[in-house]
Amino acid sequence: MIDETLAEAAEKMDRTIEAAKEDFATIRTGRAHPGMYSKVMVDYYGSPTPLMQLASFAVPEARTITISPFDISAMRAIEKALGDPEVGANPSSDGKMIRVTLPVLTEERRKEYVKLARSKGEDAKVAVRSHRRKAKDSIDKFVKDGEIGEDDGSRAEKELDALTKSHVDSVDEILKKKEAELLEV
């Protein structure tokens, strides 16, 4: 019971870390990378489809990314999705591929991105702690119902705390790397 509860909490915390990595990848740094567009949805024949499923990406230069649609008829829809103010890209097309050139980040914009990264990091930590709380409630219920002893319950709680700390430290480490990447000129 305890092992299952701890394993389930660890799995959920691991998934939270992976989601945080994906969120951090969408934050633009000084270099172009395909992960920036991982959450862009394209209206493809009436249904929202992730851009990553409709095209291949290449990064020929540090601030340029080329997008080659698998289906040329989707070119207009992809350009429209990239031109959305929320995405903030300025796509140009030559009929076969779309080229997006990223402008140089200003110091002010870099600081905004750092704030955004910190916010996403804090959200990930809150999610990890939420998983901890749910697991702790389960352990407390096992102790209260007499399914496990109090010693086993406190030992499981210590293991859960160590697990939580390691995942929160992982989020901090990822955040530190992202901040360094953002502030690098």
RATA-V917015 format. One record per residue. N is the residue number from 0. PHI is phi in radians with two decimals (* if undefined). PSI is psi as a letter, one per 40 degrees, with the letter a starting at -180 (999 if undefined). D_FIRST is the distance of its C-alpha to the first C-alpha in whole Angstrom. Layout:
((N & PHI & PSI & D_FIRST) (N & PHI & PSI & D_FIRST))
//
This chain:
((0 & * & d & 0) (1 & -1.12 & d & 4) (2 & -1.06 & d & 5) (3 & -1.11 & d & 5) (4 & -1.11 & d & 6) (5 & -1.16 & d & 9) (6 & -1.12 & d & 10) (7 & -1.14 & d & 11) (8 & -1.11 & d & 12) (9 & -1.09 & d & 14) (10 & -1.10 & d & 15) (11 & -1.13 & d & 17) (12 & -1.16 & d & 18) (13 & -1.08 & d & 20) (14 & -1.13 & d & 21) (15 & -1.12 & d & 23) (16 & -1.10 & d & 24) (17 & -1.09 & d & 26) (18 & -1.11 & d & 27) (19 & -1.13 & d & 29) (20 & -1.07 & d & 30) (21 & -1.12 & d & 32) (22 & -1.09 & d & 33) (23 & -1.13 & d & 35) (24 & -1.15 & d & 36) (25 & -1.36 & e & 38) (26 & -1.40 & h & 40) (27 & -1.25 & h & 43) (28 & -1.98 & a & 44) (29 & -1.24 & e & 48) (30 & -1.93 & i & 47) (31 & -1.41 & i & 47) (32 & -2.70 & i & 43) (33 & -1.01 & d & 42) (34 & -1.06 & d & 39) (35 & -1.06 & d & 41) (36 & -1.91 & e & 41) (37 & -1.18 & d & 38) (38 & -1.82 & e & 38) (39 & -1.33 & h & 41) (40 & -1.86 & h & 41) (41 & -1.98 & h & 45) (42 & -1.36 & g & 46) (43 & -1.85 & h & 47) (44 & 0.90 & f & 48) (45 & 1.50 & e & 47) (46 & -2.19 & h & 43) (47 & -1.19 & h & 42) (48 & -2.24 & h & 41) (49 & -1.06 & h & 39) (50 & -0.98 & d & 42) (51 & -1.04 & d & 40) (52 & -1.54 & e & 41) (53 & -1.82 & e & 44) (54 & -2.68 & i & 46) (55 & -1.84 & i & 46) (56 & -2.05 & i & 46) (57 & -2.49 & i & 48) (58 & -2.12 & g & 49) (59 & -1.25 & d & 52) (60 & -2.37 & i & 53) (61 & -1.06 & d & 51) (62 & -1.99 & e & 52) (63 & -2.19 & h & 52) (64 & -2.26 & h & 50) (65 & -1.94 & h & 51) (66 & -2.11 & h & 49) (67 & -1.92 & h & 50) (68 & -1.14 & i & 50) (69 & -1.24 & d & 49) (70 & -2.06 & h & 51) (71 & -1.03 & d & 54) (72 & -1.17 & e & 54) (73 & -1.53 & e & 51) (74 & -0.93 & d & 53) (75 & -1.04 & d & 54) (76 & -1.12 & d & 51) (77 & -1.17 & d & 49) (78 & -1.04 & d & 52) (79 & -1.09 & d & 52) (80 & -1.13 & d & 48) (81 & -1.23 & d & 49) (82 & -1.36 & e & 51) (83 & -0.98 & h & 49) (84 & -0.98 & d & 50) (85 & -1.18 & d & 46) (86 & -1.39 & d & 46) (87 & 1.36 & e & 49) (88 & -1.59 & i & 50) (89 & -2.10 & g & 54) (90 & -1.35 & i & 54) (91 & -2.28 & h & 57) (92 & -2.05 & i & 58) (93 & -1.97 & e & 60) (94 & 1.70 & d & 59) (95 & -2.03 & d & 57) (96 & -2.55 & i & 55) (97 & -1.91 & h & 54) (98 & -1.99 & h & 54) (99 & -2.10 & h & 52) (100 & -1.83 & h & 54) (101 & -1.53 & h & 52) (102 & -1.24 & i & 54) (103 & -1.16 & h & 54) (104 & -1.34 & h & 51) (105 & -1.44 & i & 53) (106 & -1.05 & d & 52) (107 & -1.10 & d & 51) (108 & -1.18 & d & 49) (109 & -1.05 & d & 47) (110 & -1.13 & d & 46) (111 & -1.10 & d & 45) (112 & -1.15 & d & 43) (113 & -1.11 & d & 41) (114 & -1.06 & d & 41) (115 & -1.09 & d & 39) (116 & -1.09 & d & 37) (117 & -1.09 & d & 36) (118 & -1.10 & d & 35) (119 & -1.14 & d & 33) (120 & -1.11 & d & 31) (121 & -1.14 & d & 30) (122 & -1.06 & d & 29) (123 & -1.14 & d & 26) (124 & -1.12 & d & 25) (125 & -1.09 & d & 25) (126 & -1.12 & d & 23) (127 & -1.07 & d & 21) (128 & -1.14 & d & 20) (129 & -1.13 & d & 20) (130 & -1.12 & d & 16) (131 & -1.09 & d & 16) (132 & -1.06 & d & 16) (133 & -1.12 & d & 14) (134 & -1.16 & d & 11) (135 & -1.12 & d & 12) (136 & -1.06 & d & 13) (137 & -1.12 & d & 9) (138 & -1.09 & d & 9) (139 & -1.05 & d & 12) (140 & -1.15 & d & 11) (141 & -1.06 & d & 8) (142 & -1.14 & d & 11) (143 & -1.08 & d & 14) (144 & -1.36 & e & 13) (145 & 1.40 & e & 12) (146 & -1.30 & d & 9) (147 & -2.37 & i & 9) (148 & -1.41 & i & 12) (149 & -1.15 & d & 14) (150 & -1.09 & d & 14) (151 & -1.10 & d & 11) (152 & -1.11 & d & 11) (153 & -1.23 & d & 14) (154 & -1.13 & d & 13) (155 & -1.11 & d & 10) (156 & -1.12 & d & 13) (157 & -1.13 & d & 16) (158 & -1.09 & d & 14) (159 & -1.11 & d & 14) (160 & -1.11 & d & 17) (161 & -1.13 & d & 18) (162 & -1.09 & d & 17) (163 & -1.09 & d & 19) (164 & -1.05 & d & 22) (165 & -1.12 & d & 22) (166 & -1.28 & d & 22) (167 & -1.13 & d & 24) (168 & -1.10 & d & 27) (169 & -1.08 & d & 26) (170 & -1.06 & d & 28) (171 & -1.05 & d & 30) (172 & -1.14 & d & 32) (173 & -1.09 & d & 32) (174 & -1.11 & d & 34) (175 & -1.07 & d & 36) (176 & -1.11 & d & 37) (177 & -1.14 & d & 38) (178 & -1.09 & d & 40) (179 & -1.08 & d & 42) (180 & -1.12 & d & 42) (181 & -1.23 & d & 44) (182 & -1.48 & e & 46) (183 & -1.22 & h & 47) (184 & -1.75 & 999 & 51))
//
